[in-house]
Amino acid sequence: MQLALTTFIAGRKTVADWNEVKVSLTDFNNISLWTAVYNDFYFTRLTDRYLNPIKSIQEDGGYTGEGFSIMTIICSLIEFLETTYQGRNYRYRRNGDPPLGQYEYGTSGQIFIDFLTNRNPFNTQFDRQNADDFYKNIRCGLLHEARTNGNWTIWGNSGNGTLIKKTANETIIYRDDFYKALLDFINTHYKADLLSSADRKEAFIRKFDKLCEE
């Protein structure tokens, strides 16, 4: 069932606006239109609902624990970024429900592994093992227990662009560097992939169609 046509899905853009522009998005070679859609729907949604809140916490904080809040928002954002890249949508499946469809998923562990090991610039510092550990100890720890697990800690800024650092006693995530890497992915790598790839465009349409449903 579709949301009300007046529902805002990205800034002042509504479900009706998406339905209107979607008709023209079948022209994958219309780069100016796809650039506008990236800016108006994708980037505006991310900015209003994720990036500006993170920035506000950073600017008001004093390295006294706000890293937990920032990384919790980032973990929610990672799932959206990767499932938009793949064009997949979450469906809670109970016993007896129909099997998941081709573009549906029911658990998010692999989503995080895919993002951290395949998407630039994260894939330069994460392998499958520490991506899986990030999911278990950062994402699940923060979302389920409001803590990190497995001797993983969150620090502010590495000073040199390091996202993850292992020591003898802990694994450190540098939340400011992680946030900068997210911006790099969103503004540079994903945008380029979207504008150049038919697969990414099809995935984008699937994701935003689902966002317009109840």
C-alpha positions in Angstrom: 0.0 0.0 0.0 1.4 3.4 -1.0 1.9 6.2 1.5 -0.2 9.3 1.1 0.9 11.3 -1.9 1.7 14.3 0.3 4.1 12.4 2.5 7.5 14.0 2.5 10.3 11.5 1.6 13.2 13.9 1.0 13.1 17.5 2.2 10.0 18.9 0.6 9.8 16.2 -2.0 6.8 14.0 -1.7 5.6 10.6 -2.8 3.7 12.4 -5.6 7.0 14.1 -6.7 8.7 10.7 -6.8 5.8 9.2 -8.8 6.0 12.1 -11.3 9.8 12.0 -11.9 10.0 8.2 -11.9 8.1 8.1 -15.3 11.2 9.8 -16.9 13.8 7.8 -15.1 13.6 4.9 -17.6 15.9 7.0 -19.7 19.1 5.9 -18.1 21.1 8.1 -20.5 19.5 11.3 -19.2 22.4 12.2 -16.8 21.1 15.7 -16.0 17.8 14.2 -14.8 19.6 11.5 -12.8 21.9 14.0 -11.2 18.9 16.1 -10.1 17.2 13.0 -8.7 20.5 12.1 -6.8 20.5 15.6 -5.3 16.8 16.1 -4.7 15.9 12.7 -3.4 18.9 10.8 -2.3 21.3 13.4 -1.0 18.6 15.6 0.5 17.1 12.7 2.4 20.5 11.7 3.8 21.4 15.3 4.7 18.2 16.0 6.6 17.8 12.7 8.3 21.3 11.6 9.0 24.2 13.9 8.0 23.0 17.1 9.6 22.1 15.4 12.9 25.6 13.8 13.0 27.2 17.2 12.3 25.1 18.7 15.1 26.3 16.2 17.6 29.9 16.6 16.5 29.8 20.4 16.8 28.1 20.4 20.2 30.1 17.5 21.7 33.3 17.4 23.7 34.4 13.8 23.3 32.5 12.8 26.4 30.4 10.0 24.9 28.7 11.4 21.9 30.6 8.9 19.7 28.0 6.3 20.7 25.2 8.4 19.3 27.2 9.2 16.2 28.1 5.6 15.5 24.5 4.5 16.1 23.2 6.9 13.5 26.0 5.8 11.1 25.1 2.1 11.5 21.5 2.9 10.5 22.9 4.9 7.6 25.2 2.1 6.4 22.2 -0.3 6.1 20.3 2.3 4.0 23.4 3.1 1.8 24.1 -0.5 1.0 20.6 -1.6 0.4 20.0 1.4 -1.9 23.2 0.4 -3.8 21.8 -3.2 -4.1 18.2 -2.2 -4.5 17.1 -4.5 -1.7 14.4 -4.0 0.9 13.9 -5.4 4.4 11.0 -7.7 5.2 10.4 -9.2 8.6 9.6 -12.9 8.0 7.7 -15.0 10.5 7.3 -18.8 10.4 4.9 -19.6 7.6 5.5 -16.4 5.7 6.4 -16.6 2.0 10.1 -16.9 1.2 12.0 -13.7 0.8 12.0 -12.4 -2.8 15.0 -11.7 -5.0 15.4 -8.1 -3.7 14.4 -8.7 -0.1 16.5 -9.4 3.0 15.7 -10.4 6.5 19.0 -10.0 8.4 21.6 -7.3 8.1 24.9 -8.9 8.9 25.8 -9.5 5.2 24.7 -6.0 4.3 27.4 -4.6 6.6 30.0 -7.0 5.3 29.1 -6.1 1.7 29.4 -2.4 2.4 32.6 -2.4 4.4 34.5 -4.8 2.1 33.2 -3.6 -1.3 32.6 0.1 -1.1 35.4 2.7 -1.4 37.0 4.0 0.7 36.0 1.4 3.4 37.3 -1.5 1.4 40.8 -0.2 1.8 40.8 -0.8 5.5 38.2 -3.6 6.2 38.4 -7.3 5.3 35.6 -9.8 5.8 36.7 -10.7 9.4 36.8 -7.2 10.8 33.7 -6.2 8.9 31.9 -9.1 10.5 33.3 -8.1 13.9 32.3 -4.5 13.3 28.7 -5.7 12.8 28.7 -7.8 15.9 30.5 -5.5 18.3 29.7 -2.0 17.1 26.3 -2.2 15.2 24.7 -4.9 17.3 26.3 -3.8 20.5 25.1 -0.2 20.1 21.6 -1.0 18.8 20.8 -3.8 21.1 22.7 -3.0 24.3 23.7 0.7 24.0 27.4 -0.4 24.3 30.2 -1.8 22.3 31.3 -5.4 22.7 34.5 -7.5 22.3 36.9 -4.8 23.4 35.9 -2.5 20.5 36.0 1.2 21.4 35.0 4.4 19.7 37.5 7.3 19.6 37.2 10.7 18.0 39.8 11.6 15.3 42.8 9.6 14.2 44.6 12.5 12.7 45.6 10.6 9.6 42.4 9.1 8.1 42.5 5.8 9.9 39.1 4.2 10.3 40.0 1.1 12.3 43.0 0.3 14.4 43.8 -2.9 16.2 46.0 -2.9 19.3 47.0 -5.6 21.7 44.0 -4.7 24.0 41.3 -3.2 21.8 40.0 -2.5 18.3 39.4 1.3 17.8 36.9 2.9 15.5 37.6 6.6 14.8 34.2 8.0 14.4 35.1 11.3 12.8 37.2 9.6 10.1 34.4 7.1 9.6 32.0 9.9 9.0 34.3 11.6 6.5 34.6 8.3 4.7 30.9 8.0 4.5 30.7 11.5 2.9 33.3 10.4 0.4 31.3 7.3 -0.5 28.1 9.3 -0.8 29.4 12.3 -2.7 32.0 10.7 -4.9 31.8 6.9 -5.3 28.1 6.2 -5.1 27.2 9.2 -7.2 29.6 8.2 -9.9 28.3 4.6 -9.9 24.7 5.7 -10.0 25.2 8.0 -13.0 27.2 5.4 -14.9 25.5 2.1 -14.1 22.1 0.8 -15.3 22.1 -1.7 -12.4 22.6 1.1 -9.8 19.7 3.1 -11.4 17.4 0.1 -11.4 18.4 -0.5 -7.7 17.7 3.1 -6.9 14.2 2.9 -8.3 13.4 -0.3 -6.4 14.5 1.4 -3.2 12.6 4.6 -3.6 9.5 2.8 -4.7 9.6 0.9 -1.4 10.2 4.0 0.6 6.8 5.3 -0.8 5.0 2.3 0.6 3.5 1.9 4.1 
